[in-house]
Amino acid sequence: MRPFSEADAIEAFSWFGDPVVMKFTPHGPDTTLESTIERIDHYLEHQSKYGYAKWIILERNSMKPIGDAGPMCFPECQSFELGYRLLPGYWNKGLATEVALAWVQLRFQIPGLMNLMSFTHPENVASIRVLEKVGFNFSHQECLMGMESMVFKIPSL
């Protein structure tokens, strides 16, 4: 993983614009490359302000961009929300679990990340399994960003 750059927009649009990848995302897929550029600009602003944001995931051997993952400030919940997504060809290979676990472990080294949460659509069974594998516990259900969601939290130490 590494921080995004604006040069990543065309490749990132391959998943941000994919209706299958973005099925359980509150606002759905990006409809234009410009939307993806705006999204990446938002990530870069967050990176500058907090020192982290959603980062691009690179396939180990080819270094091809295959998705994104990372925590973003989520004022609605007064927390940082961990999210992740991958191109469909990389699903069911343990990669979402690997990158989510990396961020969960990094929370000990990054000020402010101890209060980490995540949310997902109740039908996103794969994401629920990832969250449970990396130590999140179900907290409650609520409507977040206009989407009925299951909220998960990392237990406090």
N, C-alpha and C positions, 0 to 999 in steps of 0.2 A: 504494500500500500504506500501511497505517497499523496501529498496534497495535489489537488487539481491545478491545472493551468488553463488559460483561455484556449490554448492550442488543442485541448482535449475535447472540445465541443462536438466536432463532427463524429468522433467515435462514441462519445457518451450519448449522443442522440440515438444511437442504435438500441440502447436500453431505456433511456428516458422517454423516447417516442414509441416504445413498444407497448401496445395495449395489454399483452399477456403479462409482461414484467410489472407493469404499473396497475394491474387489475385491483389490487388492494391498497392503492395509494389514494388518499382522500381527494385529490384534485385530478387524478387520472394522468394519462400520458401527455407529454409535451406535444403540441401540435405543429410546432415549427422549430427549426434550428435556433432561431432567435430566442425562443422560450428556454431552450437548453443553455444558451449563452447567458441569459439572465439568471438562471438557476446557479450556474457555475460562478458568476459574479457574486451572488449572494453567499455562496460557500467561501469564496475568497475574502469577502468582508468579514465573515464569521471567523475565519482562520486568523485574520489580522487582529481582530478584537480579542479572541479567546486563546489562540495558539493551536487550535484544532477545529475541525469541521468534518463534513463528509469528505473522505479521501477516495481517490480512484484505486480500484483493485486491479492489479496486473497479474496475468497468468505467469507463473514462475518461469517456465522455459522460454516462451516466446516474448514475454513482456507486453503482450497484447492487453489493452484495457478490456475488462470483462464485467465490470460493475463498480459499485461504490458502497462505502460503509463509513459510519462514524457518528459521533454525538453532535447534536445541534441544540442550542439554547431553546427551550420550549417554555416561554413565559406563562402560557396558559396553565401549566402544571408546576411552575416555579422549580424547574428541574432541567436536566439535559436528557434529551431523548435519543436513544441509540437506534439507528436505522441501518438497513443494508438491503441491497438488491444485486442480482446477478443476471447475466444473459441466460436464457433457458438451457443452452448447451452445457452450462456449468452447474445446473441444479443437481441435487441428490449425490453430490460428491464430497460433502462435508466442508465445502469452502465457506458457506455462510456461517457455520458453527466456528470455523477457524478464525474468521475475521471478527466475529462478534466476541469470541473469547479473548482475542488480542486487545480489543477495546476495553473489555471488562477488567483485564489485568492491568492495562495502562491507567485505569482510574486511580490506582494507588500512587502514581507518579505525577498526576496532573491535578493541580489545585482546582477545586470546584466540581470535580467529576464523581465524587463519592456519592452524590445524590443522583444516581443514574436510573432512568426508567425507560420503558419501551412500550409501544402500543401496536396492536395489530387488529385487523378485521377478524371477527370470530370464526370466519370460514377459512382463514389462512392457517391451516393445520401445520404446514411445513414451518412457518415462522414461529408458531407457538412451540413446536418441538425444539427449534434452535434456542429460543429464549430459555426454556426449561433446562436444556443441556448445559448452558453456560452460567446457570445459577440464578436466573430471575424467577420470582414467584408471582403467581397471579395475585393481583391486588383487588381489582374491581372492574366493572364495566361502566363506560360513560361515552357520551358523544364527544369526539374530539375532531376538530377541523371539519365538522359536518358529517363525520362517519361514526357509526356505532363501533365501539372499540373495546377490546380487552386490554387493560392496563397491567403491566408487569413491573415489578420493582426488584432491585437487588437488596437483599437484607442488609441492614446496618450492622457494622462490626462493633 
